[in-house]
Each structure stands twice: as structure tokens, then as C-alpha cells.
Amino acid sequence: MECWQGSESGRVSKRTQWKAAGSPKACLALLACLFFINPALAESWTHGGASGKAMVCKPDSAPPYPAVVYNHGHLIDSAGLEGAARKGYDLGELCDAFAQEGYLAFILLRQHGDGKGKKYIRKIIQEARQGLAAAKARSDVEPERVALGGFSRGGFLTLTTATQGVDVAAAFMLAPGMTKPFHKALSRIDGIKAPMLAMIAKDEESDFLKNVSSLEGAANGSGKELKVHYYPSGGHDLFYNHTKYWPELISFLNLHLDK
């Protein structure tokens, strides 16, 4: 059986599974999920014929809220939520952190696994765009105050979605990955309407550094608003722990979402 881990603002998701239905061992495991692990709220969403799941955390204040729609990194695809959390990339903690800053966090949980190839990329691009639309359509979200962002593979999905002319107040990319598709997306940078933030460590792998450098060049050449923040060290793992980059990100979000 698996549990979503994170804030106590939610419930055990549909991914909770019985290994032996009705057995005492399974009952004890379910009780542990319900009362000791503080499962996060994993919601199903549908929009434009597409469907998916998202981890959602809300502020304590009354709605509607400004929101952050977040595309997670590749580690979640390869290791799963629990495996990634053991390595320090805990989406539940990130979800809570956004809520504590006054933002509704809508963390898209990709449904297509760890894939490759053009067909896979088309699927996750569509899922990212429809997930953003689903978040903006929520009754507890202010649609004009929504930021889009992501880390690693999620940074690529953020760029690709933004180039499709979506209306978001801001877009941020943390060590964006997928070099060839990323550079292909840059050819459509004229479609981006939002101010952008890119963050990366100076000791990151060369492909990720190349993506940010190319983004800088494309933004300068097209007159798009882009701020780039380089950290002296930390590599790719820097963005596993939100506290290491939080002040710069929250300052950017507060500025452009009028908080």
C-alpha cells in the first residue's frame, strides 16, 4: 500500500491500495496512513477532455487565492513520491510551504511515468497545459493571479506551456531540463506573455546550464522579461530542498502576483 505524504490539509488519495484486502496487516497500514503520516490532498481534475491528479494545499485564509501551478522534476517519475522524498525532494513539504506563503499550491502529478520519445513528450505537454487550465478554473483560485513553474523536466514543461500563449502572471524554471525539446520550445518564445525567472547552480551539469544560457539569449533577442539567478554551488540537488532557494522565488512571486 502507498500513501501520499505531506500536509494534514487533505485525505488519503485513491492511490492507497490494499495488498491483502481486509487483512489485519492491511488495516493497520491504512490506519497509519490516516492518523500518523499526515497525507496530502491528492485531487483528481478534468479539463478539455483531459484528466489527471494534483497535490493541493490551501492557505488558512478565505478563498479565492493566488495560486502556483508546479510541474515536478524527473525524480518523481523515476522514484515515485515516497522514493523522491527519501532523497530529499518532498513534494508534500513544498506544497505546504506555498500554502504558508498564502498561495494555493496545485502540484501536477504526471500520469505517464518515466518515458521517452516524441509521443511521451506530447502527452506530458498536453497534460501540463490542461492541468494549468483546470487549476485556473477552480472556484477558489483567482485566475489572473496564477504563476506557473517547475523543476528539471518540470522546467521544460513550464517553458513549453508558457510558449503556447497561456495567460499566467509569472513563470519560473528551476534548473530546466530536456535539452533538445527545450531548445525546440525556445523557437516559440514569442508566445510567452509572462515575466520569467530562471534559477540554477553554477556547478550544475552542462546541459542544464546550456538551457538557461539559451533561454537568456532567446529572451534578450525577443524582448521578453527574464531574471536569472545563479547560485554558487549545489548542483541539481539544490532544488530538492525548497528552503535553499525560497527567498528569491517568493520575492519574484509576491512581486508579480501582487502580494
N, C-alpha and C positions, 0 to 999 in steps of 0.2 A: 504494500500500500504506500501511496505517496501523499504528502501534504504540501500545500503552498505554505511557505513560511514568510512572515512579515508582520504587518501591523495588526492590532487587535480590532480594527475598524470593520472587519469583514467576517467571512464564513469559510468553511472548508469547501473547496471547489468541487466540480464534478469529476476532477481527475482523481479524487480519493477513491481508491479501489480496494476491494476485498480480495485477499489471496485465498482465503478459505471462508466463504460466506457463512456467517452465523457461528463461527468457531469462537471459543473464549479468547484465543490469542488475537483474532481479528478485532473482537470487541474492545479489548484493552488498547490495541493500537489506535482504533478510532477515537476512544476517549482521550488518549494522549494528544491527538491532533486537535480535538475540540477544546481542551482545557489547559494544555501546557505549552503548545507550540505557538499560540497566537497567530493562526492562519490569516493571510491577507485575503481581501475580497477579490476573487477572480470572476469577472463578469463575462458573459457572452455578449457579443454585439453583432448586429446585422446592418448592412447599408448597401444599397445599389445592387442587390443580389449576392453580395459577398458576406461572409460571416467569419468570426474569429473570437479570440479571447483577449482580455486585457486585465492586468492587475490595477486596481483602482484604490486610491487613498484620497480622502477628503479632509479639508481643514475643519476645525471645530466651529468656525463661524457659519453664518447663514448663507445659503446659496443665493444667486448664482456666483460662480467662482471664475477667476482667470485659471487657465489650465496649461499644463505641459504634457504634450504627447511625445513619448520617448520610445525610440527604436533601440532595442538592446543589442549587445555585441555578440559576436560569433560564439563565444564561450558558452552561452546559454543553449545554442543549437547543438553543440558538441557534448557538453557535460550535463545539461539539464539544470533546472533551478537549484536543486539541492547540491549538485556537484559543483556548480559555479560558486555558490555561497561558501562552500568549504575552501575554495581557492581565494576567497575574499571579495568576490563580485556578488553582492547580496542585493537583489532587486527589491526585496521587502524593505530593507533599510533605506534604499534610495527613494522608494515610494513614500515612506513615512517622512523622509526629510523634505520632500517637495511640499507635502501637506502641512508640515510645521511652518513652512515659509508662507503659507496662505494660498498655495496653488493646489488645484485638483490634479493629481497625477494619474495619467492614463498610459500605462506601460504596456505596449502591444506585445503579446506573446505569440510569436510566429508559429504557425501550424504545419510548416512544410519541412521541418527537421534540418539536418545539416547536408544540404545538397550542393550541386554544381551545375554548370551549363546554362544555356540561354533560357530554356524552358523554366528551370527553377528560378532564375533571376526575374523573369517576367511575373511569376507567381508571387514572389515576395514583394515586388514593386507594387503590384495591384493591391495586395493585402495592406501594405503600408498606407497607400493613398486612401483606400476605403476605410481603414481604421481611423485615420485622421478625420475623415468626413463624419464617421459615427461619433467621435468624441465631440466635434463641433455641434452636432445635432442634439446633444444631451440637453435636457431642460435645466440642469444645474450648472451649465457652463456658459460663460459669456463668449460667444463665437468670435467677437472682434478682439478678444484678449487671449489668444491661444498661441503658444510657442511650440515649435516642432524641433526635436533634437534627437541625437543618438550617438552611440559609441561604436567605433570599429565598423563592422558590417552595417550597423545601425546608422553610422555617419553617412555611409554611401546611400542608404535608403532615404535619409533626410535630404541630401542634396538632390537625388532623383525626384523625390516628391515635390520639393520646392521649385525645381525647374519646370514643373507642369503647370505653373501659374496659380497654385493654390493661394488662398488668402490666409496668411498667418502673420502674426505681429512680429515674430522673430524666429530665427533658425540657428541652431548651434550644432557643431560637429566636433566630437572628441576623437582624436586620432582616427580619422575616417579611413576605411579600408577598401578592398576590392579594386585594385589599381586600374585594370583595363575598363571595367564598366564605369568606374568613377570618372576617368578621363573622357569617356564617351558622353557621360551626362554633362560634363563641363561645356560641351559644344552647344548645349541648350541653356546656358546660364542667363541669357536674356529674359527667360521666363520667370526668373526669381524676382519676387516683389518685396521680400522682407530683408531687413538688416541681418547680417550673419556674424557669427562668432565661431572661430576655429581654435582649438587648443590642442597642443601636442608637446611631448617632451623632446628635448634636443638630442637625447640618446635613443630615440625610437628607431625602429628598423627603417631602412632606406625607402621602401615602397610607401610607407605611411607619410614620411617626410616629403616625398615627391608629390603625393596627393595634395598636401597642404600648400606646397610651393606652387603647384599648378593652379590651385584654387586662387591663390593670391594673384597670380598673373592674369587669370581669366577675369577676376573681379575688377582688377585695375583697368583692364582693357575694355570692359563693358560699363564701367562707371557704377558698379554695384557696391553697396556699403558692406565692408568686411573688416572685422577686427581679428587679429591673430595674436594669440598669447602663447609664447614658448616657455616651457618650464625647463630649468637647467638639467634635470635628470628625472628618472622614474620609469622610463620605458613605457611599454604598452600597459603594464600593470598599474601605472599611476591612476588610471581612470576606473579601476575596480573599486576603489575607496573614495566615495564622493567628498569626504572631508578634505582631501588633498587639493581639490580644485574648486571647492564650493564658493568661496568669496567672489571669485571672478565671474562664475556662472550666474550666481544670484544677482550680482550687481548689473549684469547685462539684462537679465530677465526683468528685474524691477524697473530698469530704465525704459525698456521698450513695451512692457505691459502696463505701464503707468501705475506702478505700486509704490 
